[in-house]
Amino acid sequence: MNRTWLITGVSSGFGYEMTKLLLERGDTVVGTVRNTAKVEELIKKYPDIFDCEILDVTDVPAVHKTVNEAFAKHGRIDVVVSNAGYGLFGAAEELSDEEIDHIVATDLVGSIQLIRSALPHMRKQGGGRIIQISSYGGQVAYAANSMYHACKFGIEGFCESVAQEVAKFNIGMTIVEPGGARTEFRYGSARVARLTPEYEHVHGFLNMLDRSKGLAPGDPVKMAERIIESVDRDPAPLRMVLGSAALQATIGRLEERLADYKTQTELAASTDIVE
């Protein structure tokens, strides 16, 4: 069965790999980009099933307009993938107000507004699937990546709540938590704050962003395949971790958190009103 997908940020990374795989199998993709340069080949090769749209997800009215027009044009969109985003590295004190505002507008608010825009259409058509590309950084935080974590922790809470709101409408929600992959996220789109000597002790991330220091272990094509396959799972998996190192780190951090909570039984109870 061929599906129609709406995917943001298809010029690189998971968005590009997913779009390529979907078009090859005959699915229709409404793919958004900020410029078409990197997808010209796909536009020419698949003129009937690749609907490329210009969109900056920080422009909220444009997000609503793009989603509304996509549903109106194609009649039904089966899967919406919120993929557009980037990483911002640097200690909290090193970040500028503008850098903070922009990543929140892109990685958090942009994703929220995309999903909100799609919901009424999916309700009316009787269901659908929403996929939010997050990161294992939505569960595990590291120094010098605070605003990225803030956005990913935030969008995961939003999606987990919305999943409960829309389940009765046959709308499934999946949060994808990839580990490090060989995409432009690390080696192209990542942004770095103006670094200062005071925080040199947390600047180890620079090695991660340098191809010459070793590549990330994740295969973006395999990850894209697993994301696409998840749409056939019913019910939709709420979370899906991609990458063995990411899973190990996530489980380790959650176990640490749970162990800490379990030490707080008396403290928590001490604030209850006892009748």
C-alpha positions in Angstrom: 0.0 0.0 0.0 1.4 3.4 -1.0 1.3 6.2 1.5 1.5 9.9 1.4 4.1 11.5 3.8 4.8 15.0 4.9 8.4 15.4 6.1 10.1 18.6 7.2 13.8 19.2 6.5 14.4 16.7 3.6 17.5 18.3 2.2 19.9 16.3 4.4 20.1 13.7 7.2 17.2 11.4 8.1 14.8 13.5 6.1 16.7 13.1 2.9 17.4 9.4 3.4 13.7 8.7 4.3 12.5 10.7 1.3 14.8 8.9 -1.1 13.7 5.5 0.2 10.0 6.3 0.1 10.2 7.7 -3.4 12.0 4.7 -4.7 9.2 2.4 -3.5 6.5 4.7 -5.0 5.2 6.6 -2.0 4.3 10.3 -2.3 6.4 12.7 -0.2 5.6 16.3 0.5 9.0 17.4 1.6 10.0 20.8 3.0 13.3 22.5 2.5 14.6 26.1 3.0 16.1 25.9 -0.5 15.9 23.3 -3.2 19.6 23.0 -4.2 20.2 19.7 -2.4 17.1 18.0 -3.7 17.1 19.1 -7.4 17.9 15.5 -8.5 14.8 14.2 -6.6 12.6 16.9 -8.0 13.6 15.9 -11.6 13.5 12.2 -11.0 10.2 12.0 -9.2 8.1 14.9 -10.6 4.8 13.2 -9.9 5.3 11.9 -6.4 7.8 14.4 -4.8 6.0 17.6 -3.8 8.9 19.9 -2.7 7.8 22.9 -0.7 9.9 25.8 0.7 9.4 26.2 4.4 11.3 27.7 7.4 9.7 26.0 10.4 10.4 29.1 12.6 7.7 30.9 10.5 4.6 29.7 12.3 2.0 31.1 9.9 4.0 29.4 7.1 3.9 26.1 8.9 0.1 26.2 9.2 -0.2 27.3 5.6 2.1 24.5 4.3 0.3 21.8 6.2 -3.2 23.0 5.3 -2.3 23.2 1.6 -0.6 19.8 1.6 -3.7 18.1 3.0 -6.0 20.0 0.6 -3.8 19.1 -2.4 -3.3 15.5 -1.6 -6.6 14.7 0.0 -5.0 12.5 2.7 -1.6 12.5 4.4 -0.9 9.2 6.2 2.3 10.1 8.0 3.7 13.5 9.2 7.4 13.4 10.2 8.7 16.3 12.2 12.4 16.2 11.3 13.7 19.7 10.8 16.2 20.7 13.4 19.9 21.3 14.3 22.3 21.1 17.2 23.8 24.0 19.1 26.9 23.4 21.1 28.5 25.6 23.8 28.1 26.1 27.6 24.9 28.0 28.6 26.9 31.1 29.5 28.6 31.1 26.0 25.3 31.1 24.1 23.8 34.4 22.8 20.1 35.3 23.2 19.7 35.1 19.5 21.1 31.5 19.4 18.8 30.4 22.2 15.7 32.0 20.5 16.5 30.4 17.2 17.0 26.9 18.3 13.9 27.0 20.5 11.9 28.3 17.5 13.3 25.6 15.2 13.7 22.4 17.3 10.8 23.0 19.8 8.2 25.5 18.7 8.5 24.5 15.0 7.9 20.8 15.9 5.0 21.7 18.1 3.3 23.9 15.5 3.7 21.3 12.8 2.1 18.6 14.9 -0.7 21.0 16.0 -1.4 21.9 12.3 -1.7 18.3 11.3 -4.0 17.1 14.1 -7.4 18.5 12.9 -6.8 17.0 9.4 -5.9 13.6 10.8 -8.9 13.6 13.0 -11.2 14.3 10.1 -9.6 11.7 7.9 -10.0 9.1 10.6 -6.4 8.6 11.7 -2.7 8.8 10.8 0.8 8.6 12.2 3.0 11.3 13.6 6.7 10.7 13.9 8.8 13.2 15.9 12.6 12.9 15.3 14.1 13.5 18.7 17.4 12.1 20.0 18.6 10.0 22.8 19.5 13.5 24.0 15.9 13.8 24.8 16.6 11.5 27.8 20.3 11.9 28.4 22.0 15.3 28.9 25.6 16.2 28.4 27.5 19.4 29.2 27.8 22.1 26.5 24.5 21.0 24.8 22.0 22.5 27.1 19.7 24.2 24.7 19.5 21.2 22.4 18.6 19.0 25.4 16.1 21.6 26.5 14.3 21.4 23.1 14.4 17.6 22.9 13.3 17.0 26.5 10.5 19.5 25.8 9.3 18.0 22.6 9.3 14.6 24.1 7.0 15.7 26.9 4.7 17.5 24.4 4.5 14.3 22.2 3.9 12.0 25.1 1.0 14.1 26.3 -0.5 14.6 22.8 -0.2 10.9 22.1 -2.7 10.3 25.0 -5.0 13.1 23.7 -5.3 11.7 20.1 -5.2 8.0 20.6 -9.0 7.8 20.5 -8.9 9.3 17.0 -6.7 6.5 15.7 -3.7 8.9 15.5 -0.4 7.2 16.6 2.6 9.0 17.9 6.2 7.8 17.8 9.2 9.6 19.3 12.4 8.5 17.5 15.6 8.7 19.6 18.6 8.2 17.4 22.2 8.1 18.6 25.1 9.6 16.7 24.8 9.1 12.9 26.9 10.0 9.9 24.7 12.9 8.8 25.1 16.6 8.4 23.7 17.1 11.9 27.3 16.6 13.2 29.3 17.3 10.1 27.4 20.3 8.5 24.5 21.8 10.3 25.7 21.9 13.9 26.3 25.3 15.2 28.9 26.3 17.8 28.6 29.3 20.2 31.4 31.8 20.7 33.6 29.7 23.0 35.5 31.1 26.0 38.5 29.9 27.9 36.6 29.7 31.1 34.6 26.7 29.8 37.4 24.9 28.0 36.8 21.9 30.2 33.4 21.2 28.4 34.7 21.8 24.9 35.3 18.1 24.2 32.3 18.1 21.8 34.6 19.7 19.2 36.2 16.3 18.7 32.8 14.8 18.0 32.2 17.5 15.3 35.5 16.8 13.6 35.4 14.0 10.9 39.1 13.5 11.2 38.7 12.4 14.9 36.4 9.5 14.0 32.9 9.1 12.6 29.7 8.5 14.4 28.6 4.8 14.5 25.1 5.2 13.2 24.1 4.4 9.6 21.6 7.0 8.5 20.1 4.8 5.8 19.5 1.9 8.2 18.0 4.4 10.7 15.7 5.8 8.0 14.6 2.2 7.1 13.7 1.5 10.8 11.7 4.7 11.0 9.7 3.9 7.9 9.1 0.3 9.1 7.7 1.6 12.4 4.6 3.0 10.6 3.5 -0.6 10.0 3.5 -1.4 13.7 0.1 -1.2 15.5 -0.1 0.2 18.0 2.5 2.8 17.3 5.6 2.5 19.5 5.7 5.6 21.7 9.6 5.6 21.7 12.2 4.0 19.5 15.9 4.2 20.2 18.2 3.8 17.3 21.8 2.8 17.9 23.2 0.4 20.5 25.4 3.0 22.2 22.4 5.3 22.5 20.2 2.6 24.0 23.0 1.7 26.5 23.4 5.3 27.6 19.6 5.9 27.9 19.1 2.8 30.0 22.1 3.7 32.2 20.8 7.3 32.8 17.2 6.1 33.5 18.5 3.6 36.0 20.5 6.3 37.7 17.4 8.5 37.9 15.2 5.7 39.2 17.7 4.8 41.9 17.8 8.4 43.0 14.0 8.7 43.1 13.8 5.6 45.2 15.9 7.2 47.9 13.4 10.0 48.3 10.4 8.0 49.6 10.5 9.6 53.1 11.3 13.1 51.7 8.3 13.0 49.3 5.9 11.7 51.9 7.0 14.4 54.4 5.2 17.0 52.4 1.8 15.3 52.3 -1.1 16.6 54.3 -2.0 14.0 56.9 -5.7 14.2 57.8 
